[in-house]
Amino acid sequence: MMSELSSLAQLPLFNNSALDWMFALGIAVAVLLVLLAVRRTVRAYHKKLLATSQTELLEIPMQVLSRTTLLSLLVVSLYVAAQWLTTGPKVEQMLGSAITIALFWQVGIWAVAAVAVWLERKRQRSLAVDRAAVGSLGIIGFVINVVIWAMVLLLTLDNLGIDITALIAGLGIGGIAVALAVQNVLGDLFASLSITLDRPFVVGDFLILGDFLGSVEYIGIKSTRLRSLSGEQIIISNSDLLSSRVRNYGRMNERRVVFGTRLTHETPLEQLEQVPGLIRQIIEGQSNTRFDRSHFAKHGVDAIEYETVYYVLSADYNKYMDVQQIINVTLHRELQKRGIRFAYPTQRLYVATESGAANEPDERPLQARRQRSEA
């Protein structure tokens, strides 16, 4: 240990005079202050650009440069100051490796900041133009960041003299064991990539998955988050999501509506023939609708049953309910004007007298007759 310290003390770096050391230290402090002042100016200018409503040309470069770290500035200052000292080849190599590694990590920070700014701007544009791209931006950002830091780490190890070829080969073998241990996480990761590439749904779509329903808020690396109608957030893993049967109402262009109308058997035939035309007239009188058909469907046990089909030319559920309400109210009013009654569950009883003649059927609801018989 003592021999190593003595050999280190005999390096040319330590043969400099005290004046040389003080001069180098002064240069290091001066360079550091200048670099800090430049960084402060860059940050102030970037803050000024953000205050404007327009996107300036230098806004992104200034934002990236403002992420310069104090450690990087300190390493650069020391490297510049060391140039004024007498150094040997070994010390020069160490200083060169230190400044190179510091620059690698600083460039990595700049690259990550640039990617984050680019993704955020693309997300803002995509919200109004292409919502499908919004869900994939988080996954794209994650992949790019992993690539950036993997390259920085490999370049750092290579600069330190480590054989990265053997390291990469070892990581490949060890990666198999890691993949088996975290296969669920990797399954969600690959599922997120499938969602990104195939785009079965995007942010803002309304999904129904079994008993769960809600609008897509965020598509992440491992899970997708839905906001339910009652307000709570539903978190579903991507692998479970893709293995489920998903009903995507966000891709609905128009809504098919089927509703029935039940009239009493005593309605005259002439009026029964007019009902489909009346329903058609009411539906075609509404905006954003397309009439399909209306038919006397069948003779029910206790009613004449009609079936009507039409389309609401909008995916908005509230719009559909508004249209259906107007149709129901208008149909009720028109049938009431014509003296046509809606049917409700009834049961007829024919009572034969001693003479063999049948009395008029009792058409009151079954519940009312039961109450009278009990009385």
Buried (B, 14 or more C-beta within 10 A) or exposed (E): EEEEEEEEEEEBBEEBEEEEBEBBEEBBEEBBEEBBEEBEEBBEBBEEBEEEEEEBEEBBBBBBBBBBEEEBBBBBBBBBBBEBBBBEEEBBEBBEBBBBBBBBBBBBBBBBBBBBBBBEEBBEEBEEEEBBBBBBBBBBBBBBBEEBBEBBBBBBBBBEEEEBEEBEEEEEEEEEEEEEEEEEBBBBBEBBBBBBEEBBBBBBBBBBBEEEBBBBBBBBBBBBBBBEEEEEEBEBBBBBBBEBEBEBBBEBEBBEBEBEBBBBBEBEEEBBEBBBEBBBEBBEEBEBBEBBEBEBBEEEEBBBBBBBBBBBEBBEBEBBEBBBEBBEEBBEEBBEEEEBEBBEEBBEEEEEEEEEEEEEEBEBEEEEBEEEEEE
